[in-house]
Amino acid sequence: MTNLNPADLKNMTASEVAGLADLDFYAVRDEGFRRQAAAEAKIAKLRKQIAFAEREMNEAAAIITAALNEQQRAA
């Protein structure tokens, strides 16, 4: 975004001020797109981590179930 002093504005034409407003709009929009892309990348990484953790939990549950079944058979 452009940092403007109110004193600077009085020396500018209306079209120059409008041009600055357009530049600020695009800067804000582009920053929004950049942040959205970064957030989507973080979400994708977290989804992969969650899927991995779920697979590990399922494997651990299967191991525990097998151990309990073996324990019951031995008793």
PQR file with spaces between the fields and no chain letter, atoms N, CA, C, O and H, PARSE charges and radii, in Angstrom:
ATOM       1  N    MET     1       0.834   -1.174    0.000 -0.4000 1.5000
ATOM       2  CA   MET     1       0.000    0.000    0.000 -0.0000 2.0000
ATOM       3  C    MET     1       0.882    1.241    0.000  0.5500 1.7000
ATOM       4  O    MET     1       2.031    1.211    0.442 -0.5500 1.4000
ATOM       5  N    THR     2       0.326    2.309   -0.497 -0.4000 1.5000
ATOM       6  CA   THR     2       1.049    3.556   -0.582 -0.0000 2.0000
ATOM       7  C    THR     2       0.827    4.354    0.689  0.5500 1.7000
ATOM       8  O    THR     2      -0.304    4.497    1.153 -0.5500 1.4000
ATOM       9  H    THR     2      -0.607    2.333   -0.857  0.4000 1.0000
ATOM      10  N    ASN     3       1.901    4.867    1.247 -0.4000 1.5000
ATOM      11  CA   ASN     3       1.789    5.743    2.409 -0.0000 2.0000
ATOM      12  C    ASN     3       1.755    7.177    1.915  0.5500 1.7000
ATOM      13  O    ASN     3       2.699    7.644    1.277 -0.5500 1.4000
ATOM      14  H    ASN     3       2.820    4.750    0.870  0.4000 1.0000
ATOM      15  N    LEU     4       0.679    7.866    2.206 -0.4000 1.5000
ATOM      16  CA   LEU     4       0.508    9.236    1.744 -0.0000 2.0000
ATOM      17  C    LEU     4       0.328   10.175    2.914  0.5500 1.7000
ATOM      18  O    LEU     4      -0.315    9.849    3.912 -0.5500 1.4000
ATOM      19  H    LEU     4      -0.088    7.486    2.723  0.4000 1.0000
ATOM      20  N    ASN     5       0.911   11.346    2.766 -0.4000 1.5000
ATOM      21  CA   ASN     5       0.633   12.434    3.676 -0.0000 2.0000
ATOM      22  C    ASN     5      -0.542   13.217    3.124  0.5500 1.7000
ATOM      23  O    ASN     5      -0.628   13.403    1.910 -0.5500 1.4000
ATOM      24  H    ASN     5       1.433   11.611    1.955  0.4000 1.0000
ATOM      25  N    PRO     6      -1.446   13.678    3.965 -0.5600 1.5000
ATOM      26  CA   PRO     6      -2.538   14.514    3.437  0.2800 2.0000
ATOM      27  C    PRO     6      -2.007   15.730    2.693  0.5500 1.7000
ATOM      28  O    PRO     6      -2.644   16.205    1.753 -0.5500 1.4000
ATOM      29  N    ALA     7      -0.844   16.244    3.105 -0.4000 1.5000
ATOM      30  CA   ALA     7      -0.260   17.405    2.424 -0.0000 2.0000
ATOM      31  C    ALA     7       0.134   17.058    0.988  0.5500 1.7000
ATOM      32  O    ALA     7       0.086   17.912    0.103 -0.5500 1.4000
ATOM      33  H    ALA     7      -0.327   15.858    3.869  0.4000 1.0000
ATOM      34  N    ASP     8       0.526   15.793    0.761 -0.4000 1.5000
ATOM      35  CA   ASP     8       0.906   15.371   -0.589 -0.0000 2.0000
ATOM      36  C    ASP     8      -0.286   15.362   -1.533  0.5500 1.7000
ATOM      37  O    ASP     8      -0.151   15.638   -2.725 -0.5500 1.4000
ATOM      38  H    ASP     8       0.565   15.099    1.480  0.4000 1.0000
ATOM      39  N    LEU     9      -1.442   15.044   -0.994 -0.4000 1.5000
ATOM      40  CA   LEU     9      -2.632   14.929   -1.838 -0.0000 2.0000
ATOM      41  C    LEU     9      -3.028   16.248   -2.476  0.5500 1.7000
ATOM      42  O    LEU     9      -3.541   16.263   -3.595 -0.5500 1.4000
ATOM      43  H    LEU     9      -1.552   14.820   -0.025  0.4000 1.0000
ATOM      44  N    LYS    10      -2.797   17.359   -1.783 -0.4000 1.5000
ATOM      45  CA   LYS    10      -3.232   18.644   -2.326 -0.0000 2.0000
ATOM      46  C    LYS    10      -2.414   19.046   -3.555  0.5500 1.7000
ATOM      47  O    LYS    10      -2.852   19.889   -4.338 -0.5500 1.4000
ATOM      48  H    LYS    10      -2.380   17.347   -0.874  0.4000 1.0000
ATOM      49  N    ASN    11      -1.240   18.455   -3.730 -0.4000 1.5000
ATOM      50  CA   ASN    11      -0.392   18.775   -4.887 -0.0000 2.0000
ATOM      51  C    ASN    11      -0.625   17.818   -6.054  0.5500 1.7000
ATOM      52  O    ASN    11       0.024   17.935   -7.093 -0.5500 1.4000
ATOM      53  H    ASN    11      -0.884   17.770   -3.094  0.4000 1.0000
ATOM      54  N    MET    12      -1.549   16.873   -5.885 -0.4000 1.5000
ATOM      55  CA   MET    12      -1.789   15.870   -6.928 -0.0000 2.0000
ATOM      56  C    MET    12      -3.081   16.180   -7.669  0.5500 1.7000
ATOM      57  O    MET    12      -4.001   16.797   -7.132 -0.5500 1.4000
ATOM      58  H    MET    12      -2.077   16.778   -5.041  0.4000 1.0000
ATOM      59  N    THR    13      -3.121   15.732   -8.922 -0.4000 1.5000
ATOM      60  CA   THR    13      -4.352   15.870   -9.688 -0.0000 2.0000
ATOM      61  C    THR    13      -5.301   14.747   -9.290  0.5500 1.7000
ATOM      62  O    THR    13      -4.893   13.771   -8.660 -0.5500 1.4000
ATOM      63  H    THR    13      -2.373   15.231   -9.358  0.4000 1.0000
ATOM      64  N    ALA    14      -6.546   14.891   -9.655 -0.4000 1.5000
ATOM      65  CA   ALA    14      -7.542   13.875   -9.331 -0.0000 2.0000
ATOM      66  C    ALA    14      -7.185   12.542   -9.979  0.5500 1.7000
ATOM      67  O    ALA    14      -7.374   11.489   -9.370 -0.5500 1.4000
ATOM      68  H    ALA    14      -6.877   15.684  -10.167  0.4000 1.0000
ATOM      69  N    SER    15      -6.680   12.576  -11.189 -0.4000 1.5000
ATOM      70  CA   SER    15      -6.335   11.319  -11.862 -0.0000 2.0000
ATOM      71  C    SER    15      -5.134   10.651  -11.183  0.5500 1.7000
ATOM      72  O    SER    15      -5.067    9.422  -11.137 -0.5500 1.4000
ATOM      73  H    SER    15      -6.527   13.432  -11.684  0.4000 1.0000
ATOM      74  N    GLU    16      -4.194   11.426  -10.662 -0.4000 1.5000
ATOM      75  CA   GLU    16      -3.063   10.836   -9.940 -0.0000 2.0000
ATOM      76  C    GLU    16      -3.535   10.155   -8.651  0.5500 1.7000
ATOM      77  O    GLU    16      -3.075    9.067   -8.303 -0.5500 1.4000
ATOM      78  H    GLU    16      -4.248   12.423  -10.699  0.4000 1.0000
ATOM      79  N    VAL    17      -4.457   10.815   -7.956 -0.4000 1.5000
ATOM      80  CA   VAL    17      -4.998   10.223   -6.728 -0.0000 2.0000
ATOM      81  C    VAL    17      -5.767    8.944   -7.069  0.5500 1.7000
ATOM      82  O    VAL    17      -5.647    7.940   -6.367 -0.5500 1.4000
ATOM      83  H    VAL    17      -4.830   11.699   -8.239  0.4000 1.0000
ATOM      84  N    ALA    18      -6.552    8.982   -8.142 -0.4000 1.5000
ATOM      85  CA   ALA    18      -7.298    7.799   -8.568 -0.0000 2.0000
ATOM      86  C    ALA    18      -6.336    6.675   -8.941  0.5500 1.7000
ATOM      87  O    ALA    18      -6.596    5.513   -8.628 -0.5500 1.4000
ATOM      88  H    ALA    18      -6.649    9.797   -8.712  0.4000 1.0000
ATOM      89  N    GLY    19      -5.237    7.001   -9.600 -0.4000 1.5000
ATOM      90  CA   GLY    19      -4.239    5.999   -9.965 -0.0000 2.0000
ATOM      91  C    GLY    19      -3.624    5.345   -8.738  0.5500 1.7000
ATOM      92  O    GLY    19      -3.394    4.135   -8.720 -0.5500 1.4000
ATOM      93  H    GLY    19      -5.025    7.945   -9.854  0.4000 1.0000
ATOM      94  N    LEU    20      -3.356    6.149   -7.711 -0.4000 1.5000
ATOM      95  CA   LEU    20      -2.830    5.586   -6.468 -0.0000 2.0000
ATOM      96  C    LEU    20      -3.842    4.660   -5.820  0.5500 1.7000
ATOM      97  O    LEU    20      -3.480    3.612   -5.285 -0.5500 1.4000
ATOM      98  H    LEU    20      -3.543    7.132   -7.725  0.4000 1.0000
ATOM      99  N    ALA    21      -5.105    5.043   -5.866 -0.4000 1.5000
ATOM     100  CA   ALA    21      -6.150    4.193   -5.292 -0.0000 2.0000
ATOM     101  C    ALA    21      -6.216    2.866   -6.032  0.5500 1.7000
ATOM     102  O    ALA    21      -6.403    1.819   -5.411 -0.5500 1.4000
ATOM     103  H    ALA    21      -5.399    5.894   -6.301  0.4000 1.0000
ATOM     104  N    ASP    22      -6.063    2.898   -7.361 -0.4000 1.5000
ATOM     105  CA   ASP    22      -6.056    1.658   -8.138 -0.0000 2.0000
ATOM     106  C    ASP    22      -4.868    0.782   -7.763  0.5500 1.7000
ATOM     107  O    ASP    22      -5.012   -0.431   -7.611 -0.5500 1.4000
ATOM     108  H    ASP    22      -5.911    3.748   -7.865  0.4000 1.0000
ATOM     109  N    LEU    23      -3.693    1.393   -7.612 -0.4000 1.5000
ATOM     110  CA   LEU    23      -2.506    0.628   -7.222 -0.0000 2.0000
ATOM     111  C    LEU    23      -2.704   -0.018   -5.861  0.5500 1.7000
ATOM     112  O    LEU    23      -2.350   -1.180   -5.664 -0.5500 1.4000
ATOM     113  H    LEU    23      -3.576    2.378   -7.736  0.4000 1.0000
ATOM     114  N    ASP    24      -3.266    0.730   -4.924 -0.4000 1.5000
ATOM     115  CA   ASP    24      -3.519    0.179   -3.595 -0.0000 2.0000
ATOM     116  C    ASP    24      -4.507   -0.969   -3.665  0.5500 1.7000
ATOM     117  O    ASP    24      -4.340   -1.972   -2.971 -0.5500 1.4000
ATOM     118  H    ASP    24      -3.553    1.674   -5.084  0.4000 1.0000
ATOM     119  N    PHE    25      -5.547   -0.835   -4.504 -0.4000 1.5000
ATOM     120  CA   PHE    25      -6.538   -1.905   -4.648 -0.0000 2.0000
ATOM     121  C    PHE    25      -5.865   -3.186   -5.115  0.5500 1.7000
ATOM     122  O    PHE    25      -6.109   -4.262   -4.568 -0.5500 1.4000
ATOM     123  H    PHE    25      -5.682   -0.020   -5.067  0.4000 1.0000
ATOM     124  N    TYR    26      -5.006   -3.062   -6.143 -0.4000 1.5000
ATOM     125  CA   TYR    26      -4.339   -4.246   -6.668 -0.0000 2.0000
ATOM     126  C    TYR    26      -3.335   -4.812   -5.668  0.5500 1.7000
ATOM     127  O    TYR    26      -3.169   -6.030   -5.587 -0.5500 1.4000
ATOM     128  H    TYR    26      -4.808   -2.188   -6.587  0.4000 1.0000
ATOM     129  N    ALA    27      -2.674   -3.964   -4.917 -0.4000 1.5000
ATOM     130  CA   ALA    27      -1.742   -4.441   -3.900 -0.0000 2.0000
ATOM     131  C    ALA    27      -2.489   -5.220   -2.821  0.5500 1.7000
ATOM     132  O    ALA    27      -2.029   -6.274   -2.381 -0.5500 1.4000
ATOM     133  H    ALA    27      -2.808   -2.975   -4.983  0.4000 1.0000
ATOM     134  N    VAL    28      -3.630   -4.708   -2.400 -0.4000 1.5000
ATOM     135  CA   VAL    28      -4.429   -5.393   -1.387 -0.0000 2.0000
ATOM     136  C    VAL    28      -4.951   -6.713   -1.945  0.5500 1.7000
ATOM     137  O    VAL    28      -4.908   -7.738   -1.265 -0.5500 1.4000
ATOM     138  H    VAL    28      -4.004   -3.852   -2.758  0.4000 1.0000
ATOM     139  N    ARG    29      -5.438   -6.689   -3.172 -0.4000 1.5000
ATOM     140  CA   ARG    29      -5.945   -7.914   -3.807 -0.0000 2.0000
ATOM     141  C    ARG    29      -4.848   -8.961   -3.937  0.5500 1.7000
ATOM     142  O    ARG    29      -5.059  -10.132   -3.619 -0.5500 1.4000
ATOM     143  H    ARG    29      -5.472   -5.856   -3.725  0.4000 1.0000
ATOM     144  N    ASP    30      -3.679   -8.541   -4.404 -0.4000 1.5000
ATOM     145  CA   ASP    30      -2.570   -9.479   -4.582 -0.0000 2.0000
ATOM     146  C    ASP    30      -2.111  -10.058   -3.250  0.5500 1.7000
ATOM     147  O    ASP    30      -1.778  -11.241   -3.168 -0.5500 1.4000
ATOM     148  H    ASP    30      -3.508   -7.590   -4.663  0.4000 1.0000
ATOM     149  N    GLU    31      -2.092   -9.232   -2.209 -0.4000 1.5000
ATOM     150  CA   GLU    31      -1.732   -9.726   -0.878 -0.0000 2.0000
ATOM     151  C    GLU    31      -2.765  -10.742   -0.398  0.5500 1.7000
ATOM     152  O    GLU    31      -2.417  -11.746    0.222 -0.5500 1.4000
ATOM     153  H    GLU    31      -2.362   -8.272   -2.275  0.4000 1.0000
ATOM     154  N    GLY    32      -4.029  -10.476   -0.687 -0.4000 1.5000
ATOM     155  CA   GLY    32      -5.080  -11.437   -0.334 -0.0000 2.0000
ATOM     156  C    GLY    32      -4.888  -12.766   -1.044  0.5500 1.7000
ATOM     157  O    GLY    32      -5.033  -13.823   -0.430 -0.5500 1.4000
ATOM     158  H    GLY    32      -4.313   -9.661   -1.191  0.4000 1.0000
ATOM     159  N    PHE    33      -4.562  -12.725   -2.331 -0.4000 1.5000
ATOM     160  CA   PHE    33      -4.308  -13.954   -3.083 -0.0000 2.0000
ATOM     161  C    PHE    33      -3.109  -14.705   -2.512  0.5500 1.7000
ATOM     162  O    PHE    33      -3.134  -15.930   -2.390 -0.5500 1.4000
ATOM     163  H    PHE    33      -4.444  -11.866   -2.829  0.4000 1.0000
ATOM     164  N    ARG    34      -2.052  -13.958   -2.161 -0.4000 1.5000
ATOM     165  CA   ARG    34      -0.846  -14.577   -1.616 -0.0000 2.0000
ATOM     166  C    ARG    34      -1.152  -15.271   -0.284  0.5500 1.7000
ATOM     167  O    ARG    34      -0.716  -16.397   -0.045 -0.5500 1.4000
ATOM     168  H    ARG    34      -2.031  -12.963   -2.260  0.4000 1.0000
ATOM     169  N    ARG    35      -1.896  -14.590    0.565 -0.4000 1.5000
ATOM     170  CA   ARG    35      -2.239  -15.181    1.863 -0.0000 2.0000
ATOM     171  C    ARG    35      -3.160  -16.385    1.704  0.5500 1.7000
ATOM     172  O    ARG    35      -3.037  -17.366    2.437 -0.5500 1.4000
ATOM     173  H    ARG    35      -2.250  -13.676    0.371  0.4000 1.0000
ATOM     174  N    GLN    36      -4.078  -16.310    0.752 -0.4000 1.5000
ATOM     175  CA   GLN    36      -4.969  -17.442    0.513 -0.0000 2.0000
ATOM     176  C    GLN    36      -4.171  -18.651    0.039  0.5500 1.7000
ATOM     177  O    GLN    36      -4.412  -19.768    0.497 -0.5500 1.4000
ATOM     178  H    GLN    36      -4.178  -15.513    0.157  0.4000 1.0000
ATOM     179  N    ALA    37      -3.235  -18.443   -0.860 -0.4000 1.5000
ATOM     180  CA   ALA    37      -2.411  -19.552   -1.357 -0.0000 2.0000
ATOM     181  C    ALA    37      -1.577  -20.151   -0.224  0.5500 1.7000
ATOM     182  O    ALA    37      -1.431  -21.370   -0.133 -0.5500 1.4000
ATOM     183  H    ALA    37      -3.039  -17.536   -1.232  0.4000 1.0000
ATOM     184  N    ALA    38      -1.036  -19.296    0.631 -0.4000 1.5000
ATOM     185  CA   ALA    38      -0.244  -19.799    1.764 -0.0000 2.0000
ATOM     186  C    ALA    38      -1.121  -20.601    2.718  0.5500 1.7000
ATOM     187  O    ALA    38      -0.700  -21.641    3.224 -0.5500 1.4000
ATOM     188  H    ALA    38      -1.155  -18.306    0.557  0.4000 1.0000
ATOM     189  N    ALA    39      -2.338  -20.122    2.965 -0.4000 1.5000
ATOM     190  CA   ALA    39      -3.257  -20.841    3.859 -0.0000 2.0000
ATOM     191  C    ALA    39      -3.657  -22.181    3.252  0.5500 1.7000
ATOM     192  O    ALA    39      -3.747  -23.180    3.965 -0.5500 1.4000
ATOM     193  H    ALA    39      -2.680  -19.277    2.554  0.4000 1.0000
ATOM     194  N    GLU    40      -3.896  -22.213    1.949 -0.4000 1.5000
ATOM     195  CA   GLU    40      -4.256  -23.466    1.289 -0.0000 2.0000
ATOM     196  C    GLU    40      -3.108  -24.467    1.355  0.5500 1.7000
ATOM     197  O    GLU    40      -3.338  -25.664    1.524 -0.5500 1.4000
ATOM     198  H    GLU    40      -3.822  -21.401    1.370  0.4000 1.0000
ATOM     199  N    ALA    41      -1.875  -23.984    1.222 -0.4000 1.5000
ATOM     200  CA   ALA    41      -0.712  -24.876    1.321 -0.0000 2.0000
ATOM     201  C    ALA    41      -0.596  -25.451    2.733  0.5500 1.7000
ATOM     202  O    ALA    41      -0.299  -26.633    2.902 -0.5500 1.4000
ATOM     203  H    ALA    41      -1.689  -23.011    1.084  0.4000 1.0000
ATOM     204  N    LYS    42      -0.830  -24.613    3.743 -0.4000 1.5000
ATOM     205  CA   LYS    42      -0.778  -25.096    5.125 -0.0000 2.0000
ATOM     206  C    LYS    42      -1.865  -26.130    5.381  0.5500 1.7000
ATOM     207  O    LYS    42      -1.623  -27.139    6.044 -0.5500 1.4000
ATOM     208  H    LYS    42      -1.071  -23.652    3.606  0.4000 1.0000
ATOM     209  N    ILE    43      -3.062  -25.883    4.857 -0.4000 1.5000
ATOM     210  CA   ILE    43      -4.172  -26.822    5.033 -0.0000 2.0000
ATOM     211  C    ILE    43      -3.843  -28.157    4.369  0.5500 1.7000
ATOM     212  O    ILE    43      -4.105  -29.214    4.943 -0.5500 1.4000
ATOM     213  H    ILE    43      -3.259  -25.064    4.318  0.4000 1.0000
ATOM     214  N    ALA    44      -3.278  -28.116    3.181 -0.4000 1.5000
ATOM     215  CA   ALA    44      -2.916  -29.355    2.483 -0.0000 2.0000
ATOM     216  C    ALA    44      -1.871  -30.141    3.283  0.5500 1.7000
ATOM     217  O    ALA    44      -1.956  -31.364    3.394 -0.5500 1.4000
ATOM     218  H    ALA    44      -3.066  -27.257    2.716  0.4000 1.0000
ATOM     219  N    LYS    45      -0.888  -29.429    3.836 -0.4000 1.5000
ATOM     220  CA   LYS    45       0.145  -30.096    4.645 -0.0000 2.0000
ATOM     221  C    LYS    45      -0.479  -30.722    5.890  0.5500 1.7000
ATOM     222  O    LYS    45      -0.148  -31.850    6.253 -0.5500 1.4000
ATOM     223  H    LYS    45      -0.819  -28.436    3.746  0.4000 1.0000
ATOM     224  N    LEU    46      -1.375  -29.994    6.540 -0.4000 1.5000
ATOM     225  CA   LEU    46      -2.027  -30.521    7.739 -0.0000 2.0000
ATOM     226  C    LEU    46      -2.906  -31.722    7.419  0.5500 1.7000
ATOM     227  O    LEU    46      -2.973  -32.668    8.204 -0.5500 1.4000
ATOM     228  H    LEU    46      -1.645  -29.077    6.245  0.4000 1.0000
ATOM     229  N    ARG    47      -3.576  -31.690    6.279 -0.4000 1.5000
ATOM     230  CA   ARG    47      -4.402  -32.838    5.888 -0.0000 2.0000
ATOM     231  C    ARG    47      -3.546  -34.090    5.692  0.5500 1.7000
ATOM     232  O    ARG    47      -3.956  -35.188    6.066 -0.5500 1.4000
ATOM     233  H    ARG    47      -3.522  -30.922    5.642  0.4000 1.0000
ATOM     234  N    LYS    48      -2.360  -33.925    5.108 -0.4000 1.5000
ATOM     235  CA   LYS    48      -1.451  -35.060    4.938 -0.0000 2.0000
ATOM     236  C    LYS    48      -1.004  -35.590    6.292  0.5500 1.7000
ATOM     237  O    LYS    48      -0.947  -36.802    6.504 -0.5500 1.4000
ATOM     238  H    LYS    48      -2.027  -33.033    4.805  0.4000 1.0000
ATOM     239  N    GLN    49      -0.688  -34.680    7.206 -0.4000 1.5000
ATOM     240  CA   GLN    49      -0.260  -35.097    8.544 -0.0000 2.0000
ATOM     241  C    GLN    49      -1.387  -35.818    9.276  0.5500 1.7000
ATOM     242  O    GLN    49      -1.143  -36.800    9.977 -0.5500 1.4000
ATOM     243  H    GLN    49      -0.734  -33.696    7.034  0.4000 1.0000
ATOM     244  N    ILE    50      -2.604  -35.343    9.120 -0.4000 1.5000
ATOM     245  CA   ILE    50      -3.759  -35.988    9.758 -0.0000 2.0000
ATOM     246  C    ILE    50      -3.967  -37.383    9.183  0.5500 1.7000
ATOM     247  O    ILE    50      -4.215  -38.331    9.928 -0.5500 1.4000
ATOM     248  H    ILE    50      -2.803  -34.545    8.551  0.4000 1.0000
ATOM     249  N    ALA    51      -3.868  -37.513    7.871 -0.4000 1.5000
ATOM     250  CA   ALA    51      -4.042  -38.826    7.240 -0.0000 2.0000
ATOM     251  C    ALA    51      -2.979  -39.804    7.734  0.5500 1.7000
ATOM     252  O    ALA    51      -3.278  -40.969    7.993 -0.5500 1.4000
ATOM     253  H    ALA    51      -3.666  -36.742    7.266  0.4000 1.0000
ATOM     254  N    PHE    52      -1.738  -39.333    7.863 -0.4000 1.5000
ATOM     255  CA   PHE    52      -0.659  -40.191    8.363 -0.0000 2.0000
ATOM     256  C    PHE    52      -0.946  -40.613    9.798  0.5500 1.7000
ATOM     257  O    PHE    52      -0.781  -41.784   10.144 -0.5500 1.4000
ATOM     258  H    PHE    52      -1.495  -38.386    7.652  0.4000 1.0000
ATOM     259  N    ALA    53      -1.373  -39.672   10.638 -0.4000 1.5000
ATOM     260  CA   ALA    53      -1.679  -39.985   12.037 -0.0000 2.0000
ATOM     261  C    ALA    53      -2.848  -40.967   12.138  0.5500 1.7000
ATOM     262  O    ALA    53      -2.842  -41.852   12.993 -0.5500 1.4000
ATOM     263  H    ALA    53      -1.507  -38.721   10.358  0.4000 1.0000
ATOM     264  N    GLU    54      -3.846  -40.813   11.274 -0.4000 1.5000
ATOM     265  CA   GLU    54      -4.975  -41.750   11.282 -0.0000 2.0000
ATOM     266  C    GLU    54      -4.528  -43.150   10.901  0.5500 1.7000
ATOM     267  O    GLU    54      -4.985  -44.127   11.494 -0.5500 1.4000
ATOM     268  H    GLU    54      -3.851  -40.093   10.580  0.4000 1.0000
ATOM     269  N    ARG    55      -3.628  -43.263    9.908 -0.4000 1.5000
ATOM     270  CA   ARG    55      -3.109  -44.586    9.541 -0.0000 2.0000
ATOM     271  C    ARG    55      -2.337  -45.206   10.705  0.5500 1.7000
ATOM     272  O    ARG    55      -2.478  -46.397   10.983 -0.5500 1.4000
ATOM     273  H    ARG    55      -3.256  -42.469    9.427  0.4000 1.0000
ATOM     274  N    GLU    56      -1.525  -44.398   11.380 -0.4000 1.5000
ATOM     275  CA   GLU    56      -0.776  -44.911   12.531 -0.0000 2.0000
ATOM     276  C    GLU    56      -1.720  -45.357   13.642  0.5500 1.7000
ATOM     277  O    GLU    56      -1.483  -46.388   14.271 -0.5500 1.4000
ATOM     278  H    GLU    56      -1.411  -43.430   11.153  0.4000 1.0000
ATOM     279  N    MET    57      -2.788  -44.597   13.893 -0.4000 1.5000
ATOM     280  CA   MET    57      -3.761  -44.972   14.926 -0.0000 2.0000
ATOM     281  C    MET    57      -4.452  -46.276   14.560  0.5500 1.7000
ATOM     282  O    MET    57      -4.673  -47.123   15.426 -0.5500 1.4000
ATOM     283  H    MET    57      -2.980  -43.759   13.382  0.4000 1.0000
ATOM     284  N    ASN    58      -4.796  -46.447   13.295 -0.4000 1.5000
ATOM     285  CA   ASN    58      -5.439  -47.688   12.860 -0.0000 2.0000
ATOM     286  C    ASN    58      -4.503  -48.876   13.008  0.5500 1.7000
ATOM     287  O    ASN    58      -4.922  -49.957   13.423 -0.5500 1.4000
ATOM     288  H    ASN    58      -4.617  -45.759   12.591  0.4000 1.0000
ATOM     289  N    GLU    59      -3.240  -48.675   12.670 -0.4000 1.5000
ATOM     290  CA   GLU    59      -2.261  -49.755   12.839 -0.0000 2.0000
ATOM     291  C    GLU    59      -2.086  -50.100   14.317  0.5500 1.7000
ATOM     292  O    GLU    59      -2.010  -51.275   14.674 -0.5500 1.4000
ATOM     293  H    GLU    59      -2.899  -47.797   12.333  0.4000 1.0000
ATOM     294  N    ALA    60      -2.022  -49.093   15.168 -0.4000 1.5000
ATOM     295  CA   ALA    60      -1.880  -49.327   16.607 -0.0000 2.0000
ATOM     296  C    ALA    60      -3.111  -50.043   17.153  0.5500 1.7000
ATOM     297  O    ALA    60      -2.985  -50.940   17.986 -0.5500 1.4000
ATOM     298  H    ALA    60      -2.084  -48.138   14.878  0.4000 1.0000
ATOM     299  N    ALA    61      -4.296  -49.656   16.694 -0.4000 1.5000
ATOM     300  CA   ALA    61      -5.522  -50.321   17.147 -0.0000 2.0000
ATOM     301  C    ALA    61      -5.519  -51.788   16.726  0.5500 1.7000
ATOM     302  O    ALA    61      -5.946  -52.654   17.490 -0.5500 1.4000
ATOM     303  H    ALA    61      -4.398  -48.927   16.017  0.4000 1.0000
ATOM     304  N    ALA    62      -5.043  -52.069   15.525 -0.4000 1.5000
ATOM     305  CA   ALA    62      -4.984  -53.453   15.058 -0.0000 2.0000
ATOM     306  C    ALA    62      -3.999  -54.263   15.901  0.5500 1.7000
ATOM     307  O    ALA    62      -4.268  -55.418   16.231 -0.5500 1.4000
ATOM     308  H    ALA    62      -4.696  -51.366   14.904  0.4000 1.0000
ATOM     309  N    ILE    63      -2.878  -53.670   16.244 -0.4000 1.5000
ATOM     310  CA   ILE    63      -1.885  -54.358   17.079 -0.0000 2.0000
ATOM     311  C    ILE    63      -2.458  -54.635   18.467  0.5500 1.7000
ATOM     312  O    ILE    63      -2.291  -55.730   19.005 -0.5500 1.4000
ATOM     313  H    ILE    63      -2.659  -52.732   15.977  0.4000 1.0000
ATOM     314  N    ILE    64      -3.130  -53.643   19.042 -0.4000 1.5000
ATOM     315  CA   ILE    64      -3.730  -53.818   20.367 -0.0000 2.0000
ATOM     316  C    ILE    64      -4.807  -54.891   20.335  0.5500 1.7000
ATOM     317  O    ILE    64      -4.877  -55.726   21.237 -0.5500 1.4000
ATOM     318  H    ILE    64      -3.265  -52.754   18.604  0.4000 1.0000
ATOM     319  N    THR    65      -5.637  -54.877   19.319 -0.4000 1.5000
ATOM     320  CA   THR    65      -6.702  -55.877   19.196 -0.0000 2.0000
ATOM     321  C    THR    65      -6.115  -57.277   19.065  0.5500 1.7000
ATOM     322  O    THR    65      -6.589  -58.220   19.698 -0.5500 1.4000
ATOM     323  H    THR    65      -5.580  -54.199   18.587  0.4000 1.0000
ATOM     324  N    ALA    66      -5.082  -57.405   18.240 -0.4000 1.5000
ATOM     325  CA   ALA    66      -4.437  -58.712   18.073 -0.0000 2.0000
ATOM     326  C    ALA    66      -3.826  -59.182   19.388  0.5500 1.7000
ATOM     327  O    ALA    66      -3.921  -60.361   19.727 -0.5500 1.4000
ATOM     328  H    ALA    66      -4.697  -56.639   17.726  0.4000 1.0000
ATOM     329  N    ALA    67      -3.204  -58.280   20.124 -0.4000 1.5000
ATOM     330  CA   ALA    67      -2.598  -58.654   21.408 -0.0000 2.0000
ATOM     331  C    ALA    67      -3.667  -59.060   22.412  0.5500 1.7000
ATOM     332  O    ALA    67      -3.480  -60.029   23.149 -0.5500 1.4000
ATOM     333  H    ALA    67      -3.126  -57.322   19.848  0.4000 1.0000
ATOM     334  N    LEU    68      -4.781  -58.343   22.456 -0.4000 1.5000
ATOM     335  CA   LEU    68      -5.866  -58.702   23.371 -0.0000 2.0000
ATOM     336  C    LEU    68      -6.479  -60.042   23.000  0.5500 1.7000
ATOM     337  O    LEU    68      -6.788  -60.849   23.877 -0.5500 1.4000
ATOM     338  H    LEU    68      -4.933  -57.556   21.858  0.4000 1.0000
ATOM     339  N    ASN    69      -6.656  -60.282   21.711 -0.4000 1.5000
ATOM     340  CA   ASN    69      -7.206  -61.561   21.265 -0.0000 2.0000
ATOM     341  C    ASN    69      -6.273  -62.707   21.642  0.5500 1.7000
ATOM     342  O    ASN    69      -6.732  -63.761   22.081 -0.5500 1.4000
ATOM     343  H    ASN    69      -6.405  -59.626   20.999  0.4000 1.0000
ATOM     344  N    GLU    70      -4.979  -62.510   21.475 -0.4000 1.5000
ATOM     345  CA   GLU    70      -4.001  -63.526   21.825 -0.0000 2.0000
ATOM     346  C    GLU    70      -3.990  -63.768   23.344  0.5500 1.7000
ATOM     347  O    GLU    70      -3.856  -64.898   23.812 -0.5500 1.4000
ATOM     348  H    GLU    70      -4.606  -61.653   21.118  0.4000 1.0000
ATOM     349  N    GLN    71      -4.132  -62.704   24.065 -0.4000 1.5000
ATOM     350  CA   GLN    71      -4.172  -62.813   25.534 -0.0000 2.0000
ATOM     351  C    GLN    71      -5.394  -63.589   25.992  0.5500 1.7000
ATOM     352  O    GLN    71      -5.306  -64.396   26.917 -0.5500 1.4000
ATOM     353  H    GLN    71      -4.241  -61.786   23.684  0.4000 1.0000
ATOM     354  N    GLN    72      -6.543  -63.351   25.349 -0.4000 1.5000
ATOM     355  CA   GLN    72      -7.782  -64.049   25.723 -0.0000 2.0000
ATOM     356  C    GLN    72      -7.693  -65.527   25.366  0.5500 1.7000
ATOM     357  O    GLN    72      -8.197  -66.372   26.106 -0.5500 1.4000
ATOM     358  H    GLN    72      -6.615  -62.695   24.597  0.4000 1.0000
ATOM     359  N    ARG    73      -7.058  -65.850   24.243 -0.4000 1.5000
ATOM     360  CA   ARG    73      -6.898  -67.245   23.847 -0.0000 2.0000
ATOM     361  C    ARG    73      -5.977  -67.996   24.799  0.5500 1.7000
ATOM     362  O    ARG    73      -6.167  -69.180   25.076 -0.5500 1.4000
ATOM     363  H    ARG    73      -6.648  -65.164   23.642  0.4000 1.0000
ATOM     364  N    ALA    74      -4.971  -67.270   25.292 -0.4000 1.5000
ATOM     365  CA   ALA    74      -4.020  -67.907   26.201 -0.0000 2.0000
ATOM     366  C    ALA    74      -4.618  -68.138   27.593  0.5500 1.7000
ATOM     367  O    ALA    74      -4.165  -69.013   28.332 -0.5500 1.4000
ATOM     368  H    ALA    74      -4.817  -66.308   25.067  0.4000 1.0000
ATOM     369  N    ALA    75      -5.617  -67.364   27.936 -0.4000 1.5000
ATOM     370  CA   ALA    75      -6.213  -67.487   29.284 -0.0000 2.0000
ATOM     371  C    ALA    75      -7.165  -68.627   29.409  0.5500 1.7000
ATOM     372  O    ALA    75      -7.733  -68.843   30.480 -0.5500 1.4000
ATOM     373  H    ALA    75      -5.986  -66.654   27.336  0.4000 1.0000
